[in-house]
Amino acid sequence: MRSLVTRIFGSANERLIKSLRPAVARINELEARYSPLPPDQLRWRATELRERVAKGEPLDSVMPEAFALVREAAKRTLGQRHYDVQLIGGMVLHQGKIAEMKTGEGKTLVATLPSFLNALGAKGVHVVTVNDYLARRDAEWMGAVHRSLGLSVGCIVHGMSDAERRESYAADITYGQNNEFGFDYLRDNMKPALELFVQRAHNYAIVDEVDSILIDEARTPLIISGPVDDDPEKFRRVDRIIPRLIENKEHYTLDEKARSVQLTEEGVVAAEHLLGIDNLYAPNHMETLHVVQNALRAHIVYKLDVDYVVKDDQVLIVDEFTGRLMEGRRWSDGLHQAVEAKEKVKVQNESQTYASITFQNYFRMYGKLAGMTGTADTEAQEFASIYKLDVVVVPTHRPMVRKDHEDVVYRTKAEKWKAVIDDIEACHGRGQPVLVGTIAIETSELVSAKLKNRGIRHNVLNAKQHQREAEIVAQAGRLGAVTISTNMAGRGTDIVLGGNPAMMMRARGLDPDAPENKDEFEKLDRACREEREKVLAAGGLHVLGTERHESRRIDNQLRGRSGRQGDPGSSRFFLSLEDDLLRIFGADRIAGLMKRLGMEEGEAIEARMLSGAIERAQRKVEVRNFDTRKHLLEYDDVMNKQRSSIYQWRNTILASQDMRAQYQELSSELAAQIVAATFPPKSEPDAEGFVREVQAQFAIAVDPGAAELQGGGNRERALELLLQRVEAKLDEKVGMFAEIQRKYADFRPPSFDGIARGILLQTLDQSWKDHLLTMDHLKEGVGLQGYAGKDPKRVYQTEGFELFRAMFDRIGARATEQLFRVAIEEPSPERIVELRAAEEARRTAQTRRLQEVHAGSPSEAPAAPTGTVTREGPKVGRNDPCPCGSGKKFKKCHGVAG
């Protein structure tokens, strides 16, 4: 029935595309009007659109004009005109959906349309890429279109200063790498002042290679951490016994699907003997047990040049989906240290989490989110359920003519590799370029070695050669070229048949756009066009997959490198029963099928039923990986609510112009808690306990014989008494700081708001870090609740909420206790002389700078502190952070001796 309805009315995707056609026609009509306009008229039109949007006109209303302007600007600045299907892709992105567009269809150019349109609202647009190279390239390349229309363009890449980041985020459109956006958000929420923030509101984001960022990388959260004092020798000590322990395979069990390994009873006994301890499971050896378990995983599950590489005495994780090195990312919970010990490199200290967020929760903060990729349809359900994003398949500009051959499967890897090299040699011999896809660095190097033995020239692209990535990919379509690559996901550079003349010039250190290089560029361009005809005659680009990836989407991305813009091409996967995917998930079914067909050694099977079995194996893994990501999100949703609350409170503190009101509220809550604890409803009041608590919390002395504390029914009177005393103490503190500011105004002494804000922020930040560590431990241990018949996630939610509420109470209590003990010692006469001299020197230096700098307003040098901030009680340590929130040590700031 459904297929009949689809045949009559078209699929939902086809109906949506059809509904956008009238807008395309309108944009095409406007093209004739905009083409004759001079550049300043185009800019004026763009300014007019901004003004209309500022006055409240909806973006949908100005969309045809905006898209027509961008198309005209692209023709003039880039020499590229948006096709009708690219206009449709831009509309899909503007609607907050995912546009699936095949490789070579010009996704980068498409993004200029909705980014310009949404930037008209002056709230900022973020265009998210998978690496720094693409962010820089697109900000420069596509940024020319936006700049020609009067918009500002920024770029966020690794290594930039906060000032540079702030300027880039303030631009109308900001290009950047996904990790940078997430880490900037976390870092902003650790800063002591709002003016130090670099990001602004999360208005609209376009995520390039959206499946790579929102799905493949979703299993690894972004974490900012700091070192914890620890003994790295424990990892090396355990690592020394592991090779002997795993010599006997009876000592452990391996679950390849779950990538986990466990000691057997015999293994536990052997480990205890090798370590010289009596009971590995005794409470005092639980930490050692944890180190042993991680060391086993490091040696048995995690492979060099597959899961990680060793570079510059460091263990660097290899992204399993893109093949790129994940610099700055570390496995958690001691696993990274175990791998470092295994590889005999420096074992770094374990770290404590200061701030973390998953990509799912970061990108869900945007008011509107959109994405582009060549392969999203297979994950449409996940995009819809987690991100509320619909996937729209955008038609290609020209029909796809690539020939996708059925997989061929051999019994052994040796047979498969011989067939792979034979196929490459045959293609190379007739001049057909070949792209060889592998799923691991070691596999790419194995293929490279076999090709060298045959004397076939080739390029290798993996995490070890990522610096030449764009250059290698751009030339992979040349006559007879052979390119070996680990996962091609997110490479971002089109493979142009016959070669890319611009890349050739850049490889020689020449600018292809420079006027003096025009003749050389035209010469190379002609040569590439001639070579393209020969490549087309040879069959176009042939994609050869050496193994199926766990994800069908990654396989489709590899295939999609061939057949761009209607070019001819072909693809085929060569597999063996010894490949990990088939061995772990589908070997029995496929082996039985091959046996029934009576296959001989060296003979391959190519059958549609086999492809179905392989696809079922991939689906099993995809379901498992989806469950993992969903599981991570469900746990992080608990943390996300807490993170949002704490960051919201933190921003309120930073923005507050009345810190007295903040402490009044905190003090009132604490006062109510003290009264509730010491004046129970149906028991005698504990007047002495009340006095003790008030002294400890507020540094306020109360007479235990006060009338308000006598008798069982005086709970309200006791609370009223306490609130009056607390308010008076707060007034005293505010007055004390005001008096110091009045007397020493020339020296700019600390204000009450500054000190109070610093104390509360410092307390909040430290408590939040401690809470994150506690929540990590809760998550690790909560799995055991399943054995007691409880739902671990429910336990995590309930206990996590209780821990969070307790942390909130602790923050208020600690900050209030500290503030109520702060005092300022007035400076001695000698100190006043020093302060006057320091202030005079500061003003003289500032005057000199103003004379030297004619443009801009240099920031003022900090004034020397006037008074010494002290405590009426336990002191702030001289090496502790100053309570004012400056970030300096107390002894270097308000702790300077008077």
C-alpha positions in Angstrom: 0.0 0.0 0.0 2.8 2.4 1.0 4.7 1.8 -2.3 1.5 2.5 -4.3 1.0 5.8 -2.5 4.7 6.7 -3.1 4.3 5.9 -6.8 1.3 8.2 -7.1 2.3 11.1 -4.8 6.1 10.6 -4.6 8.1 10.0 -1.4 8.2 12.6 1.4 11.7 13.5 0.2 10.5 14.1 -3.4 7.5 16.1 -2.2 9.8 18.4 -0.1 12.1 18.9 -3.1 9.1 19.7 -5.3 7.9 22.3 -2.8 11.2 24.2 -3.1 11.1 24.5 -6.9 9.0 27.8 -6.9 11.6 29.5 -4.7 14.3 28.3 -7.1 12.4 29.8 -10.0 12.1 33.1 -8.1 15.9 33.2 -7.5 16.6 32.5 -11.2 14.3 35.5 -12.1 16.3 37.7 -9.8 19.6 36.7 -11.4 18.9 38.7 -14.5 18.2 41.8 -12.3 21.4 41.4 -10.2 23.9 40.5 -13.0 24.3 44.0 -14.4 24.7 45.7 -11.0 28.1 47.1 -10.1 29.8 45.7 -6.9 28.8 48.7 -4.7 25.2 48.2 -5.6 25.4 44.5 -4.6 26.8 45.6 -1.2 24.0 48.2 -0.9 21.4 45.5 -1.6 23.0 43.3 1.1 22.9 46.2 3.6 19.2 46.9 2.8 18.4 43.2 3.5 20.1 43.5 6.9 18.0 46.6 7.7 14.8 44.9 6.7 15.6 41.9 8.9 16.5 44.2 11.8 13.1 45.8 11.5 11.5 42.4 11.9 11.0 41.0 8.4 11.3 37.2 8.5 14.4 35.5 7.0 12.1 33.3 4.8 10.7 36.5 3.2 14.1 37.8 2.1 15.5 34.3 1.2 15.1 34.6 -2.6 16.9 37.9 -2.7 19.6 36.8 -0.3 20.3 33.6 -2.3 20.4 35.6 -5.6 22.9 38.0 -4.1 25.2 35.2 -2.9 24.9 33.5 -6.3 26.0 36.7 -8.1 28.8 37.4 -5.6 30.1 33.8 -6.0 30.1 34.2 -9.8 32.2 37.3 -9.5 34.6 36.3 -6.7 35.0 32.6 -7.3 34.0 32.1 -10.9 31.4 29.6 -9.7 27.6 29.8 -10.1 25.3 27.9 -7.8 23.3 25.2 -9.7 19.6 24.9 -9.0 20.2 21.8 -6.9 22.7 23.7 -4.8 20.0 26.4 -4.2 17.7 23.5 -3.0 20.5 22.3 -0.7 20.9 25.8 0.7 17.1 26.0 1.4 17.3 22.6 3.2 20.1 23.9 5.4 18.2 27.1 6.1 15.2 25.1 7.3 17.4 23.4 10.0 17.7 20.0 8.2 20.5 17.8 7.0 21.2 18.0 3.3 22.6 14.7 1.9 24.6 15.7 -1.2 26.9 13.4 -3.1 30.7 13.9 -3.3 31.6 16.6 -5.8 28.2 18.3 -5.7 29.7 21.5 -4.1 28.6 21.3 -0.4 31.1 24.0 0.5 29.6 26.4 -2.0 26.1 25.5 -0.9 26.9 26.6 2.7 27.5 30.2 1.6 23.7 30.6 0.9 22.2 29.8 4.3 25.2 31.2 6.2 24.7 34.6 4.5 20.9 34.6 5.0 21.1 33.7 8.7 24.0 36.2 9.3 21.6 39.0 8.3 20.1 38.7 11.8 23.4 39.9 13.3 23.4 37.0 15.9 26.3 35.0 14.3 26.6 31.9 12.2 29.0 29.0 12.9 30.2 26.8 10.0 31.7 23.7 11.5 34.4 21.7 9.7 36.3 18.5 10.7 39.8 20.0 10.7 41.8 23.2 10.9 42.9 23.0 7.2 39.3 23.0 6.0 38.3 25.8 8.4 41.2 28.0 7.1 40.5 27.1 3.5 36.8 27.8 3.6 37.1 31.0 5.6 39.5 32.3 3.0 37.9 30.8 -0.1 34.1 31.1 0.6 34.8 34.1 2.9 35.6 36.1 -0.2 31.9 35.8 -1.2 30.6 37.1 2.1 33.2 39.9 2.3 32.3 41.1 -1.1 28.7 41.6 0.3 29.9 43.5 3.3 29.9 40.7 5.9 32.8 39.9 8.2 34.2 36.4 8.4 36.2 34.8 11.2 38.1 31.6 11.6 38.8 29.5 14.7 41.7 27.1 14.7 44.0 25.5 17.2 46.6 27.7 18.8 44.8 31.0 18.6 44.9 33.5 21.5 41.7 34.5 23.3 41.8 38.0 21.7 41.9 36.4 18.2 39.1 34.0 19.1 36.9 36.8 20.4 37.4 38.8 17.2 36.6 35.7 15.1 33.4 34.9 17.1 32.3 38.5 16.8 32.3 38.2 13.0 29.0 37.7 11.1 30.1 34.2 10.0 32.7 32.1 11.8 34.4 29.0 10.3 36.0 26.5 12.7 36.9 23.0 13.7 34.3 21.1 15.8 36.5 20.5 18.8 37.5 24.2 19.0 33.8 25.3 19.3 33.2 22.8 22.1 36.4 23.5 24.0 35.8 27.3 23.7 32.4 26.9 25.3 33.9 24.9 28.2 36.8 27.3 28.7 34.5 30.3 28.7 32.6 28.8 31.6 35.7 28.6 33.6 36.7 32.3 33.3 36.5 34.9 36.1 34.8 37.6 34.1 32.2 37.9 31.3 34.4 40.2 29.3 37.0 37.4 29.0 34.5 35.1 27.2 35.2 34.5 23.5 31.9 33.0 22.3 28.6 34.7 21.9 25.1 33.1 21.6 24.7 29.8 19.9 22.4 31.0 17.1 22.8 28.9 14.0 25.3 26.2 13.0 26.0 24.4 9.7 28.0 21.3 10.4 30.0 20.0 7.4 30.5 16.2 7.4 27.6 16.1 10.0 27.6 12.3 10.3 31.3 12.3 11.2 30.9 14.9 13.9 27.5 14.2 15.4 27.7 10.4 15.1 31.2 9.0 14.7 32.7 11.4 17.3 29.7 11.3 19.6 31.1 8.4 21.7 34.1 10.5 22.9 33.1 13.5 25.1 35.2 16.7 25.1 37.0 17.0 28.4 39.2 19.7 29.9 41.2 18.1 32.7 44.2 18.8 34.9 46.8 16.5 36.4 46.2 14.5 39.6 49.2 13.7 41.9 49.8 10.1 41.2 52.6 7.5 40.9 53.2 6.6 37.2 55.5 3.8 38.4 52.5 1.6 39.3 51.6 1.4 35.5 55.2 0.4 34.6 55.4 -2.1 37.5 52.3 -3.9 36.3 53.2 -3.7 32.7 56.4 -5.7 33.3 54.4 -8.8 34.3 51.8 -8.6 31.5 53.8 -10.3 28.7 54.4 -13.4 31.0 50.8 -13.3 32.2 49.3 -13.5 28.7 51.7 -16.1 27.3 49.1 -18.6 28.6 45.8 -18.0 26.9 44.0 -19.8 29.7 44.8 -16.8 31.9 42.2 -14.5 30.2 39.0 -14.4 28.1 38.7 -12.0 25.2 35.4 -10.5 24.0 36.3 -9.0 20.6 32.8 -7.6 20.0 32.9 -5.6 23.3 36.6 -5.0 23.0 37.1 -6.2 26.6 39.3 -8.7 28.3 39.0 -10.4 31.8 41.3 -12.5 33.9 40.2 -16.1 34.5 40.6 -17.7 38.0 43.9 -19.2 36.8 44.9 -15.7 35.5 44.1 -14.1 38.9 46.4 -16.7 40.7 49.1 -16.1 38.1 48.9 -12.3 38.4 49.0 -12.5 42.2 52.2 -14.7 42.0 53.9 -12.4 39.5 53.0 -9.3 41.5 53.9 -10.9 44.8 50.6 -10.2 46.5 48.2 -12.5 48.4 44.8 -11.4 47.2 44.2 -9.2 44.1 40.6 -8.6 45.2 41.4 -7.4 48.7 40.3 -3.8 49.4 43.9 -2.6 49.7 44.7 -4.0 46.2 41.6 -2.8 44.3 43.7 -0.1 42.6 46.3 -2.6 41.5 43.5 -4.8 40.0 42.2 -1.8 38.0 45.7 -1.2 36.7 46.1 -4.9 35.7 42.7 -4.8 33.9 43.8 -1.8 31.9 47.2 -3.3 31.1 45.5 -6.4 29.7 43.3 -4.2 27.4 46.4 -2.2 26.4 48.3 -5.4 25.4 45.5 -7.5 23.9 42.8 -5.2 22.6 44.6 -2.0 21.6 46.9 -2.3 18.6 49.8 0.0 17.5 49.2 1.7 14.1 45.5 0.6 14.3 44.1 2.3 17.5 47.0 4.6 18.1 50.5 5.6 17.0 53.6 6.6 18.9 55.0 10.0 17.9 57.4 12.3 19.7 57.4 10.0 22.8 53.6 10.3 23.0 50.8 7.9 22.4 48.3 9.5 20.0 44.8 8.1 19.4 43.8 7.3 15.8 40.2 8.2 15.0 38.7 4.9 13.8 36.3 6.6 11.4 38.6 9.3 9.8 42.0 7.8 10.3 43.2 11.1 11.7 45.3 11.6 14.8 43.3 12.9 17.7 45.9 15.2 19.2 45.1 16.3 22.8 42.6 13.5 23.4 43.4 10.8 25.9 41.6 7.6 26.9 40.3 7.9 30.4 40.3 5.9 33.6 44.0 4.9 33.4 43.8 3.2 29.9 46.0 5.8 28.2 48.7 5.4 30.9 48.6 1.6 30.5 49.2 2.0 26.7 52.0 4.4 27.5 53.6 1.9 29.8 53.2 -0.8 27.1 55.0 1.3 24.5 57.8 2.4 26.9 57.1 6.1 26.5 56.7 8.6 29.3 53.7 7.8 31.5 51.7 11.0 32.0 49.8 11.6 35.2 46.2 10.7 35.4 43.9 13.7 35.1 40.9 15.1 36.9 38.0 16.4 34.8 37.4 20.2 35.2 34.7 20.5 32.5 33.2 18.1 29.9 30.4 18.0 27.3 29.4 15.6 24.6 29.0 16.8 21.0 25.4 15.8 21.2 24.7 18.2 24.0 26.9 21.0 22.7 25.3 21.1 19.3 21.8 20.8 20.7 22.3 24.2 22.4 22.0 25.9 19.0 18.8 27.7 18.3 18.9 26.2 14.8 21.2 23.4 13.6 21.8 22.1 10.1 24.3 19.7 8.5 25.7 18.5 5.2 27.2 15.2 4.2 27.4 12.8 1.3 26.1 9.9 3.5 23.4 10.5 6.1 20.4 8.6 5.0 21.6 5.3 6.6 21.6 7.2 10.0 18.4 9.1 9.5 16.7 7.5 12.5 19.5 8.5 14.9 19.6 12.1 13.6 15.8 12.3 14.1 15.7 10.7 17.6 18.7 12.5 19.1 19.0 15.8 17.3 15.5 16.2 15.9 17.1 16.6 12.5 15.4 15.4 9.3 17.6 14.1 6.4 16.8 15.4 2.9 18.4 13.7 -0.1 19.2 16.5 -2.6 19.2 15.5 -6.3 22.6 15.4 -8.1 23.3 18.0 -10.8 24.1 15.3 -13.3 23.0 11.6 -13.2 25.3 9.2 -11.3 26.9 6.7 -13.7 29.4 5.0 -11.4 29.4 1.2 -11.5 29.3 -0.4 -8.0 30.3 -4.0 -8.3 29.3 -6.8 -5.9 31.8 -7.7 -3.2 34.2 -10.5 -3.8 35.0 -12.8 -0.8 38.0 -15.1 -0.4 38.6 -17.7 2.2 41.9 -16.3 3.5 43.6 -12.9 3.7 46.6 -14.1 1.7 44.2 -15.0 -1.3 42.5 -11.6 -0.9 45.7 -9.6 -0.9 47.0 -11.3 -4.1 43.7 -10.5 -5.8 43.8 -6.8 -4.6 47.3 -6.3 -5.9 46.5 -8.0 -9.2 43.4 -5.7 -9.7 45.5 -2.6 -8.9 48.2 -3.7 -11.3 45.6 -4.2 -14.1 44.0 -0.7 -13.6 47.4 0.9 -13.3 48.5 -0.8 -16.6 45.6 0.8 -18.5 46.1 4.2 -16.9 43.0 4.0 -14.7 43.6 5.8 -11.4 42.9 3.7 -8.3 41.9 4.8 -4.8 42.6 1.9 -2.3 40.7 2.2 0.9 42.0 0.6 4.1 40.6 0.8 7.7 43.9 0.9 9.6 47.4 2.4 9.2 49.1 -1.0 9.4 46.9 -2.3 6.5 47.8 0.8 4.3 51.5 0.1 5.0 51.0 -3.6 4.1 49.4 -2.8 0.8 52.2 -0.2 0.2 54.9 -2.9 0.8 53.2 -5.3 -1.7 52.9 -2.6 -4.4 56.6 -1.8 -3.9 57.4 -5.4 -4.5 55.5 -5.2 -7.9 57.3 -1.9 -8.7 54.0 0.1 -8.8 54.5 3.8 -7.8 51.9 5.0 -5.3 51.1 7.5 -2.6 50.0 6.6 1.0 47.7 8.8 3.0 47.2 7.9 6.6 47.6 9.6 10.0 51.3 9.6 9.7 51.2 11.6 6.4 48.3 13.9 7.2 50.3 17.1 6.5 50.2 16.3 2.7 46.5 15.2 2.9 44.9 17.8 0.5 47.8 17.5 -2.0 47.6 13.7 -2.2 43.8 13.6 -2.5 43.7 16.3 -5.1 46.0 14.4 -7.4 44.5 10.9 -6.8 42.6 11.2 -10.2 45.6 11.6 -12.4 46.4 9.1 -15.2 47.6 5.8 -13.6 47.7 7.2 -10.1 47.5 4.7 -7.2 46.6 6.2 -3.8 46.3 4.2 -0.6 44.2 5.8 2.1 42.9 5.0 5.5 39.2 6.0 5.9 38.3 8.7 3.4 35.7 10.2 5.7 35.7 13.9 5.9 38.8 14.5 3.7 37.0 17.5 2.2 39.0 17.8 -1.0 37.5 16.6 -4.4 39.4 14.1 -6.5 39.5 15.8 -9.9 40.1 13.5 -12.9 43.2 14.5 -14.7 44.6 16.4 -11.8 44.1 19.7 -10.0 46.3 22.5 -11.5 45.8 24.8 -8.6 47.1 22.2 -6.1 50.0 21.4 -8.5 51.1 25.1 -8.3 50.7 25.3 -4.6 52.9 22.1 -4.3 55.6 24.1 -6.1 55.2 27.1 -3.8 53.4 29.2 -6.4 50.1 31.1 -5.9 47.7 30.0 -8.7 45.7 33.3 -8.3 48.7 35.6 -8.7 48.7 37.6 -12.0 52.4 36.8 -12.6 51.6 33.0 -12.5 48.7 33.2 -15.0 50.6 31.7 -18.0 51.9 28.8 -15.9 48.5 28.1 -14.5 46.9 28.1 -18.0 49.6 25.7 -19.2 49.0 23.3 -16.3 45.2 23.6 -16.8 45.4 22.6 -20.4 47.6 19.6 -19.5 45.2 18.5 -16.9 42.2 18.8 -19.3 44.0 16.6 -21.9 44.9 14.1 -19.2 41.3 14.1 -18.0 40.2 12.8 -21.4 42.6 9.9 -21.1 41.4 9.0 -17.6 37.8 9.1 -18.8 38.7 6.7 -21.6 40.3 4.4 -19.1 37.1 4.2 -17.0 37.4 7.1 -14.5 38.4 6.6 -10.9 38.3 3.0 -9.5 37.7 2.7 -5.8 39.0 -0.5 -4.3 38.0 -1.3 -0.7 40.2 -3.8 1.1 37.8 -4.5 4.0 34.3 -3.6 5.0 34.1 -1.0 7.8 31.8 -1.5 10.7 29.6 1.3 9.3 28.0 1.1 5.9 28.2 4.9 5.8 32.0 4.9 5.9 32.0 2.4 3.0 29.6 4.6 1.1 31.9 7.6 1.7 34.8 5.7 0.2 32.7 4.7 -2.8 31.4 8.3 -3.2 34.9 9.5 -4.0 34.3 8.2 -7.5 31.7 9.3 -10.0 31.6 13.0 -9.0 29.5 15.4 -11.2 28.4 12.5 -13.6 32.0 11.3 -14.2 32.4 7.6 -15.0 33.9 5.4 -12.3 33.7 2.0 -10.5 34.0 0.5 -7.0 34.5 -2.9 -5.5 35.3 -4.4 -2.1 37.7 -7.3 -1.7 37.0 -9.3 1.5 38.1 -12.5 3.3 36.6 -14.7 6.0 39.6 -13.7 8.1 38.6 -10.0 8.1 37.6 -8.8 11.6 34.0 -7.8 10.6 33.2 -11.2 9.0 35.1 -13.2 11.5 33.4 -11.6 14.5 29.9 -11.0 13.2 29.1 -13.1 10.2 31.7 -15.8 9.5 29.6 -18.9 10.2 26.8 -18.0 7.9 29.1 -16.9 5.1 31.5 -19.8 5.5 28.6 -22.2 5.3 27.4 -20.6 2.1 30.9 -20.8 0.6 31.2 -24.5 1.6 27.9 -25.3 -0.1 29.1 -23.6 -3.2 32.2 -25.9 -3.2 34.8 -23.2 -3.4 38.5 -24.0 -4.0 41.5 -22.3 -2.6 42.1 -18.9 -4.4 38.6 -18.9 -5.7 36.3 -15.9 -4.8 32.6 -15.7 -4.4 30.6 -12.8 -5.8 26.9 -13.1 -5.0 24.1 -10.8 -4.0 23.1 -13.1 -1.1 26.6 -12.7 0.2 26.4 -8.9 0.1 23.2 -9.2 2.1 24.9 -11.3 4.8 27.7 -8.7 5.0 25.2 -5.9 5.3 23.4 -7.8 8.2 26.8 -8.1 10.0 27.3 -4.3 9.6 23.8 -3.6 10.8 24.6 -5.6 14.0 27.6 -3.4 14.7 25.7 -0.2 13.8 22.9 -1.1 16.3 25.5 -1.8 19.0 27.3 1.5 18.3 24.0 3.4 18.3 23.1 1.8 21.7 26.6 2.9 23.0 26.0 6.5 21.8 22.4 6.5 23.2 23.7 5.1 26.5 26.4 7.8 26.7 23.8 10.5 25.9 21.4 9.2 28.6 24.1 9.5 31.2 25.4 12.8 29.9 21.8 14.2 30.0 22.0 14.0 33.8 25.2 15.9 33.7 23.9 18.3 31.1 21.0 19.4 33.3 23.5 19.9 36.2 26.1 21.6 33.9 23.4 24.0 32.5 22.3 24.9 36.1 25.8 25.5 37.3 26.9 27.6 34.3 23.7 29.6 34.5 24.3 30.4 38.1 28.0 31.2 37.3 27.0 33.6 34.6 24.5 35.3 36.9 27.3 35.8 39.4 29.6 37.3 36.7 26.9 39.6 35.5 25.6 40.7 39.0 26.0 44.3 40.0 24.7 43.5 43.5 26.6 40.7 45.1 25.1 41.7 48.5 21.7 40.4 47.2 23.3 37.1 46.1 24.8 36.6 49.6 21.5 37.7 51.3 19.7 34.9 49.5 22.4 32.3 50.3 22.5 33.4 53.9 18.7 33.3 54.3 18.7 29.7 53.1 21.5 28.7 55.5 19.8 30.5 58.4 16.6 28.5 57.7 18.6 25.2 57.7 20.4 26.0 61.0 17.1 26.9 62.7 15.4 23.8 61.3 18.2 21.6 62.6 18.4 23.1 66.1 14.7 23.9 66.6 13.0 20.6 65.7 9.2 20.9 65.7 8.4 18.3 68.4 11.6 18.5 70.5 13.3 20.8 72.9 15.4 23.5 71.1 19.1 23.1 71.1 20.1 26.7 71.9 23.8 25.8 72.4 23.9 24.0 69.1 22.2 27.0 67.5 24.9 29.3 68.9 27.7 27.0 67.8 26.3 26.7 64.2 25.8 30.5 63.8 29.3 31.2 65.1 30.8 28.6 62.7 28.8 29.7 59.7 28.5 33.4 60.0 31.2 34.4 62.6 28.3 36.0 64.6 28.2 35.6 68.4 24.8 35.0 69.8 23.9 34.9 73.5 22.5 31.4 74.3 20.3 33.1 76.9 18.6 35.4 74.4 14.8 35.4 74.9 14.3 34.4 71.3 16.1 31.1 71.9 14.1 30.1 75.0 11.0 27.7 74.8 10.0 25.2 72.2 7.7 27.5 70.2 10.2 30.2 69.3 11.4 28.8 66.0 10.1 31.8 64.0 11.6 34.3 66.5 15.0 32.5 66.4 15.0 32.7 62.6 14.0 36.4 62.7 16.8 37.1 65.1 19.3 35.3 63.0 18.2 37.0 59.8 18.5 40.4 61.4 22.1 39.7 62.7 23.1 38.3 59.3 21.7 41.4 57.5 23.6 43.6 59.9 26.8 41.7 59.3 26.4 42.0 55.5 25.8 45.8 55.9 28.9 46.0 58.0 31.0 44.2 55.3 29.6 46.5 52.5 30.3 49.6 54.6 33.8 48.5 55.4 34.7 48.1 51.8 32.9 51.4 50.9 34.9 53.3 53.5 38.2 51.9 52.2 37.2 52.9 48.7 36.3 56.4 49.8 39.6 56.9 51.8 41.9 55.5 49.2 40.0 56.2 45.9 43.2 57.2 44.1 44.6 53.7 44.5 41.5 51.9 43.3 41.1 49.5 46.3 39.1 46.3 46.0 35.3 46.6 46.1 32.8 44.5 48.1 31.3 43.2 44.8 34.8 42.2 43.5 35.8 40.3 46.6 32.4 38.7 47.1 32.2 37.6 43.5 35.7 36.2 43.6 35.0 34.1 46.7 31.7 32.7 45.3 33.3 31.9 41.9 36.3 30.2 43.4 34.1 28.1 45.7 31.7 27.2 42.9 34.5 26.2 40.5 36.3 24.0 43.0 33.1 22.4 44.2 32.1 21.7 40.6 35.4 20.1 39.8 35.1 17.9 42.9 31.5 17.0 41.9 32.6 15.9 38.4 35.1 13.5 40.0 32.4 12.2 42.3 30.0 11.7 39.4 32.7 9.9 37.5 33.1 7.5 40.4 29.3 7.1 40.7 29.1 6.2 37.0 31.9 3.6 37.3 30.3 1.9 40.3 26.6 2.2 39.4 26.8 -0.8 36.9 26.9 -3.1 39.9 23.4 -2.0 40.9 22.1 -4.2 38.0 23.1 -7.2 40.1 20.8 -6.0 42.8 17.8 -5.8 40.4 18.0 -2.0 40.1 18.2 0.1 37.0 21.7 1.6 37.0 20.6 4.7 35.0 17.8 5.4 37.4 20.2 5.0 40.4 22.7 7.4 38.6 19.9 10.0 38.1 18.6 9.8 41.6 22.0 9.7 43.4 23.4 12.2 41.0 20.6 14.7 41.8 21.2 14.2 45.6 24.9 14.8 45.1 24.2 17.9 43.1 21.8 19.3 45.6 24.4 18.7 48.4 27.0 20.5 46.3 24.8 23.5 45.9 24.3 23.7 49.7 28.1 23.3 50.2 28.9 26.2 47.8 26.6 28.6 49.7 27.9 27.5 53.1 31.6 27.7 52.2 31.3 31.0 50.3 29.3 32.7 53.0 31.6 31.4 55.8 34.6 32.9 54.0 33.0 36.2 53.1 31.7 36.8 56.7 35.3 36.4 57.9 36.9 38.8 55.4 38.4 42.0 56.7 40.7 44.7 55.2 43.7 46.0 57.1 44.3 49.6 56.3 47.8 50.3 54.8 50.6 51.6 57.0 51.9 55.2 56.3 55.0 53.6 54.7 52.7 51.5 52.5 50.7 54.5 51.4 53.9 56.2 50.2 54.7 53.1 48.1 51.2 53.0 46.7 51.3 56.7 45.7 54.7 56.1 43.9 53.3 53.0 42.2 50.1 54.8 41.0 52.2 57.7 39.7 54.5 55.3 37.8 51.4 53.6 36.4 49.9 56.8 35.2 53.2 58.0 33.7 53.6 54.7 31.8 50.0 54.9 30.5 50.5 58.5 29.3 53.7 57.4 27.4 51.8 54.5 25.8 49.0 56.7 24.7 51.5 59.1 23.1 53.1 56.1 21.3 49.9 54.5 20.2 47.7 56.8 18.1 45.0 54.2 17.3 43.0 52.0 19.7 42.7 52.1 23.5 45.3 50.2 25.4 44.2 48.4 28.5 45.2 49.9 31.8 47.9 48.4 33.9 46.5 47.0 37.1 46.7 49.3 40.1 48.7 48.2 43.1 46.3 46.8 45.8 45.5 49.3 48.5 44.5 47.4 51.6 45.3 43.8 52.6 42.3 41.4 52.4 42.3 39.4 55.6 40.1 36.9 57.4 38.5 37.1 60.8 39.4 33.4 61.3 41.3 30.8 59.3 43.6 32.6 56.8 43.7 32.3 53.0 47.0 30.6 52.3 49.7 32.8 50.7 49.9 30.4 47.7 46.1 30.0 47.4 44.3 31.8 44.6 43.2 35.3 45.7 39.5 35.5 46.6 39.1 38.6 44.4 39.1 36.3 41.3 42.1 37.9 39.6 43.7 34.4 39.0 46.9 35.5 40.9 48.2 33.9 44.0 47.0 35.6 47.2 50.5 36.7 48.1 50.9 38.5 44.8 47.5 40.3 44.9 45.5 41.4 47.9 47.9 39.5 50.2 50.7 42.1 49.7 51.9 43.0 53.2 50.7 46.4 54.5 
